[in-house]
């Protein structure tokens, strides 16, 4: 039976609420950090029971109490929806709207239901709602899935212009127990556009152990604390393949993770905030992505600008202090501040064949230091495989306006990795140095005097006229430790992994690269059935691959490709009245494997 309710639907559910939530409800504390909102007024209708025990430390930079997720308190949370689906039917080209505060435009609810929404429009406007109801439970979203629903959304247009109005929300019902299993709620969304304009309004949002699988989305957010790929208390699982995800607001990284987030073949852009942010025992895994962070303004208590921020705010939204960031292939563009920043947590950073372009004048690759949060040590492990690293690494036990805590770094470079840079504390003197253990099996070329606690491995060190201090002992030549030897070190061309998603891909990883090309001409015949494409010649290329599609997102079903050795080709059998989009990349063959450049910009042909 089809159930589409065109009137408000209210659903009440008992959900655990922490001591922090109680404090917020009473107006006693506001937690502000990477991606956090300043106004966390809780949306609960009632509070009862004893508050949970606060963790050591407190909120950002202060002694405010913080409650761990899932404390002893209980609160009744209400969902309201202008439209509700609770069946497994298919809905095509329908529209769902809401202009009422704390009301979803569309709620999909029901254990095991599997509806499909194709070509729909969902719009959320009206008075805004800030706080935990919107962020934890999705009470003001355009679309929310809950109670075990498994919804498929495709070719949708989703827009919100209301405070606390996330685009698509997957709530798994685990009551904020970070890492706990959800109720199976799953959102599968593809080939859709999501636009949000106000604060606290993420693009795709996952909490409470929900699951979100997204592909080929165009997500744009403009408000504060509005990550394009956003998670919050209770976490969950997020898988993204393809698409463009752009944020424009303060405290709005492209990805904010209090969950397990995996993204591949996507473009991630943050224009004002960090590129990505991980809080607590959670992770982000990027494969063949382009991540660009402009990061022009600090948020909350943050003392540094950074592109990859890994921390623990002690707010209770994400438990634990073991975080993980992994990037394989792709490009990391860091335009302002430190490329990586680890504070108040223990972080593992894994890099394999990533192009890192750090254009900040200070040239800091990694900082492991105190910041505006306290309660835990600052620990990082950096693992580099087939990786070029360049810049300063800072591991310091002191920082201004923060309580002291210990800092440490374990750095592991494999035999095909090269580090061109320096290691020390913030003062560059080693006076406040943390613990730094380096396993060097590749190469290290010093660019300034450097300080480590120990060095081992079988790699090569190039002193380049500088001094390396190992546990206080100065070395300007010779072997500083282990089987490390002195020699000349030169970084090769980018150690870059290509990840061609097509079936004939033959190069999952290689140290080789090839220059990019572009479409110089794309002319259609008079009858519209032929398209002549000409590309710019690349001297080191063996050939070119042209993709053409009726979708600007180059979805699999609408995209075809041709390979050519020369710079010109004619594509036939096009559809007369269709608009086509064209892009190209160069390739060369190395040891029988194809190595591809990045895709060119897209050319539209009507």
N, C-alpha and C positions, 0 to 999 in steps of 0.2 A: 504494500500500500504506500502510495506517495504521500508524504506529509510536508507541505511547504506552508509555514505559518507566516502570514503577512501581518501579524500583530506581535507585540512585544512578548517575548517568552522569558520567564525568570527561572533560573535553576540555582538552587542553593546546595553547597557542599561543605563539609567540615574539612578544614585543612590545617595542619600544624603550623604554628607561627612562632618564631624565635623571640628571645628576649630583646633583640635589636628591634624587631617589628613593634613590640610593645613600647619601647623607648621612642620610636619614631611616631607612633600614634599619639603619645603624650607630648610630642613636640620637644623632646629633650636633646635630640642629637640629629645632625644631618651628616651623612657620609658622602664625601665627594672624592672621586678618583677617576681613573681612566675609564670613560664611558658611563660613570655613575651620574645620576641626577642630583641636583641640589635639594629638591623637594621630594622627600620620600614619605609623604603622608600616607598611611596605610588605608586601604579601602575596606577593611574588615568591618563587619556589622557589630561584632561583639568580641570581647576578649575574656577568657577565663582560665583558671589554673595557674600554676607556678611558672615563672619564666625559666628558660634554659640557662645553664651556666655560661657566662661569657668566657671567651678565650683569653689567653694572656695578651697584654697590650690593649689596643683599643682601635678606634676609628683612625682615619688618616691623621697621622702626626699628633695624636692627642690621646687622652685617657678616657674618652667616651666609651661606655660599655658596648660590647658587641656580642650578639648571640649567635651561637652556631645554628645552622639550619636544622629544623626539626626539633626545636626545643619543646618544653612540656606544655606550652600554651596551645589553645585551640581557638580558631576563629572561623566564623561562617562567611564564606565568600559567595557573592551572587553574580551570576551571568545573566545578561539580558540581551535579547537579539530581536532585530526587526524581522528577520527571516530565519527559519530553521529547516535543515534537511536531516532526516533520520531514516533514510532508506538507501538502497543501492542502485538507484536509477541514474540515467544520464540526462544532464541539463545542458542545453545548447543555446547560446546567445541570449541568456537571461541577464537581468540587471538586479543588483541588490544595493540598497542605500540605507543609510542611517545618519541622522543629524542630531541624535539625542545623546547626552553625556552618558558614559559608562554602558553603552549599548553597542553590540556588534552588528554590522550590516548583515552578516551571514554567520550562523553557527551550524557546524556539522557535528552531530553528536549521536552516539549509539555504538555499542560494542560490536565490532566486526562488520559494520556496514562499509560498503565500497562504492560510493557514488562517484561519478565522473562529471566534471564541470568543464565544458568546452566552449571557448569564445565568450565567456561571461565577463561582465563588468561589475566591480564591487567598489563602492564609494563611501567613505566615512568622513563626515564633516561635523560641524556644530561645536558646542562647548567642549573644551578639553578636559581630560582627566589625567592627573599626574600621580605617581606613586606606585605602591606595590601591586594594587589590583590590576593596573595596566601592564606593569613589567613582569610580574610573576605569573599571572593567570590570564592575561589577554582580555580583560573585561571591556576594552574600548577599541578592539581591532576591527579592521575591515572584514577579515575572515578568520574564524577560529575553528580548529578541529580539536575534539576532546572525547573523553569517555571511550577510548578504544576505536574510534572511527579511523578508517583508512581511505582518504579522499585523494582522487587524481584531478589535478587542475592543469589545463593546458590552453594556450592561446588566450590568456586572460589579460584584462587591463584592470589594475587595482590601484586606487588612489586614496590617500588620506590627507586631510587638512585639519587635524584636531590634535591637541596635546595628548600624548600617551596613546596615539593610535598607530599601532604596528600594522604592517600590511597583511601578512599571513602568519598566523600564530599556531604552533603545534604544542599543546599542553598535555603532557603524559601522565598527570595525576599522581606523581609520587610524593606530593606534599612538601617539596623543597629538600628532600633528602638527596644531596648531591652524590651522584654516582649510583643511586638506587635505580632499579628497573622501573620503567613506566608501565602503563596499561596497554601498550601497543598502538597508541595513537600515532598515525603516520600521515604526513603530507607529502604527496608526490606532485611536484609542480614543474612545468616545462614551458619553454617558448612563450613566456609571459613578461609583462612590464609592470613593475611596482614603483610607485612614486609617493614619497611622504614628505611633508613640508614643515611639520612642527616638531617640538622637542619630545624626547622619549618615544620616538616613532621609528622603530627599525623596519627593515624591508622584510626579510624572513626571520621569524623569531621562534626560538625553541626553548622550552623550560619543562621542569617536572618530569624529566625522562622521556620527553617526546622524541619523535623521529621526523626529520625533514630531509627529503631527497629532491634536489633542485637541479635543473639543467637548462642552459641557454636562457637565462633570465637577464633582463635589463633592469637593474635596481638603482634608484637615485634617491638619496635622503638629503634633507637640508637643515634639519633641526639639531639642537644640542642633544647629546647622548642618544644618537640614532644611528647605530652601526647598520650597515647594509645587510650583513650576516650577523645576527644578534642572538645571544643566549643569556639566560639569567638563572636564578635560583632553581636548583634541582637538575640543571643541565640536560643532557640527552645526547643524541647523535645527529650530526648534520653532514650530509654528503652533497657536494656541489660539483657539477661538471659543465664547464663552458659558461659563457655569459660575461657581462660587464657589471661591476658593483662599485658605485661611486658615492662618496659621502662629502658633505660640504659644511657640516657643523662642528662646533667645539665639542671635544670629548666623544667624537664619533669616528672611531676607526672603521676601516672597511670590514674587519672581523673583530668581534668581541667574544671571547670564548670562556665560558664557564662549563664547557661540555667537551665532547670529542668531535672536532670539526676537521673534515677532509675536503680539500678543494683542488681541482685539477683543470687545466686548460682554460683558465679564467683570467680576466683583467680586473685588478683590484686597485682602486684609486681613492686616496684620502686627501682632501684638499686643505684641511685645517687641523687635523688631529693625527695621532699615531696611525701607522699603516694597519697594524693588527695589535691586539692586546689579549694576553692570557692571564687569567686569575685562578689561583689555587691549583689543585691536582687535576689539571685539564690539559688539552692539547690542541694544536693546529698543525695540520700536515698539508703542505702545498706541493703540487707536482705540475711542472710546466706552466706556471703562472707568471704573469707580469704584475708586480706589486709596486706601486708608486705612492710615496708619502711626501707631501709638501710640508705638513706639520708646522704651522706658523704661530701657534699659540699654546701655552701651557694650560692644563686643566687642573682645577682643584689644588691639591697640595704638591703636585709634581714640581720638582726643581730642575728637571731637564726636558729638553725636546728629544724625541726618539722615534724611530720607525717601528721597531719591534719591542714592545714593552711586555715584560713578564714579571708579575708581582703578586702579592697577597695583601689585600686591603684590610683584612680582619673584619669586614662588614658582616660576615656570615653568609654572603651570597654564594661563596664557593669555598668549600672546606679544603684543608690540606695545603702542603707547601712543596709539592713535586709536580712541576710543569714541564711540558715538552713542546718544542717547536722544531719541525722538520721541513726542509725545503729541498726538493730535488729538481734540478734543471730550472729553466725559467730565468727571469730577470728581477732583481731587487733594486729599485731606484730610491735612494735615501737622499732627500734634498735639504733637510734641515735637522741638526742635532745628531745624536748617536744612532748608529745603525741598530745596535742591540743594547737594551738596558735591562738589567736584572736587579731587583731589589726586594727585600723582605720575603724571599722564597728560595727554593732550590730548583734550578732550571737546567734542562738538557737541551742543547741546541745542536741539531744535526744538519750539516750542509753538504750537498753533493752536486758538484757541477753547476753552481749558480753564478750567473753574472751579477756582481755587486757593483753598482755605480753610486759611490758616495761623493756628493758634490758639496757637502758642508765644509766651510773653511777650516774648522777644527780637526776634521778628519778622524773622528773617533769611531772605531769599528765596534767596540764592545765596552760597556762600563758595568762593573759589578760593585755597587756602592750603596750606602744608605741614601734614603730619599725621604719623602713625606709620610712614610708609613713605618710602623715599628712592631716588634713582637717576634721576629724571626731573623735568622742570619741571612746574609746574601751569598748564595752559592750558585756557581755555574759550571757546567761541563760543556766544552765546545769540541765537537767531533767534526773534522773536515776530511772529506774523501774527494779526490779529483777536484780540488778546490783552490782557487786563488783568493787569498785574503790580503787586504791592504789597510793600513791605518794604525791608530793608537788603540791599545787595550789598557783600560784603567781598572785596577782592582785595589780599592781603598777602604780602610777601616773607619774613616771619618768623612763626614759631609756636613756642610753648614745646615743649621736649623733642623738637625735630626739627631735622635739619640744614637749613641754608639752601638754598633753590633759588628760582629766579625764578617769579613768578606773573603771568599776563596774562589779560585778558578783552577779547573783541570782542563788542560788543552791538549788535544790529540790530533796530530797531523799525519795522514798516511803518506806513503812514498811518492804519490803523485800530486801532493798539495804543496803550495808555496805561500809563506807568510812574509810580506814585505811591510815591516812596521816596527813598533816599539811596545814594550810592556812596562807598566809602572803604576804609581799612584797618581792622585790628582795633582800633586805638587811637582811631579816629575823627578823627585829626589829619592824616593823609596822610604821616606821617613814615616809614612802612614800606610805602608804596603800591607796588603792582605797576603794570604797563602796562595802561591802560584806554582803549580806543578805542570811541567811541559813534557810531553812525549813527542819527540821530533823524529819522524821517519822520512819526512820530506825535506824542504829547504826553508831557512829563515834568513832574510836579509835585514839587518838592523838599519833603522832610519833615525835612531836616537839612542842614548844610553838606556839600557833596559835592566829590569830587576826581576828575578824569579827565585823561588825557594829551591826548586830542583829542576834538572833537565836530564832526560834520558832518551834512548832510542838509537837509531843508526843513520840519522839524517845528516844534513850539511848545514853549517852556519857560516854566514858571510858577515863579518864584523863591520865592514864598510866604513872603517875609521872610528867606530864607536866602542863602548865598553859594555860588556854583559856582566852583571853582578849575580852570582849564584850563591844564595844564602850568605851574602856579604863578601864573597871572594870575587875579585875583579879579573875578568878575562878580556884581553884585546887580541888574542890569537890562540891557536891551539884548540885542544878538545876540552869543552867545558863540563862534560859529564857523559856517563854511559859510553856508547860507541859513536857519539856525535863527533864529526870531524869538521875541520875548517876547510872552506873552499868557496868558490864563486857560485852565487845563486842568482838566477835570472828567471823571473816569472815568464812562462810561455804564454802564447795566446790563451785567451780565456779557456779554462777547463769548463766546457759547457756541454750539458747533456741535452740532446734533442729528444723529444718524445712525440713522434709522429703517431697520431691516433688512428691513422688509416691502416687497413689490414696488411698492406705490403711494407709496412715500416721495417727497416732492417737495421736501424741504428738507435738502440735504446740509450747508449751512452758512448761518448767519444770525447777526446780532447780537442778535436778539430772543430772549426767553425767556417761559415761561409757568409759573405757579405749579403746584405738585403738588396732587393730590387724594388721596382714599382711599376705600375701600369701607366704607360705613356700615352696609349691610345686604345680606345674601345668604341669602335664604330659599328652600328647596326645596319644591315642591308635595308633597302626600301620596303621589301615585303616583310621585314621583321623576323625572318627565320634564320638569319645568319648573323654572326658577331665576329668581327675581326679584332683580335687583341694583340697589342704590341707592348713589350716590356723593355725596361732599361737593361742593357748588357752588363753583366758582372764578370770581371776578368777571371776570377778564380772559380767560376761555376761550371759544372758539366751540363747543366740543363735547368729547366724551369717547370714548375707545376702551377697550373692555373685552376682555380676553383670558380665556378659560377653557380648562382643560386637565385631563386625567386624570393628568398628570405634574407633580409639584411643580417640575420643572426647565423646564417649558414647552417641551418638545422640539417640533420642527416638525411631526412626524407626529401628535402628540396635541393640538395647540393650535388653537383657532378664535378668531375675534374678531368683535365687532360694534361699530359706531360709532353714536353717538347725540348728538342736540343737547340733549336734556334730561338730567336727573340720574337717570333711572330707566328700566330696560328689563327685559323678560322674555325669557329664553332658552328655547327649546323643543327637543324631540327629544333630550333627554339619555338616557343609558343608566341604567336603574334602579339597579343595584347598584354602580355606580362612584362613587368619591370624586372630587370635582372641586376644582380650585384656581382662584381668581379674583384678578385684579389689574387695575388701571385706570390710565390716564394722561389728562391733559388736553391739549388742543391749541388753537391759534389759527391763523388763516390770515393770512399776511403776504405781500403781493405775489403772491397766488395760490399760495403754498407753505405747507404745514403745518409748524408748529413745535410739538414735543411736549415735555411735562414728563418728569421721571423717572417710572419705574413706581412705583406704590404698593407697600406691603407686601402679602404674599399672604394671602388668606383661604381657609381650608379648609372645604369644604362636603361633608358626608357624606350 
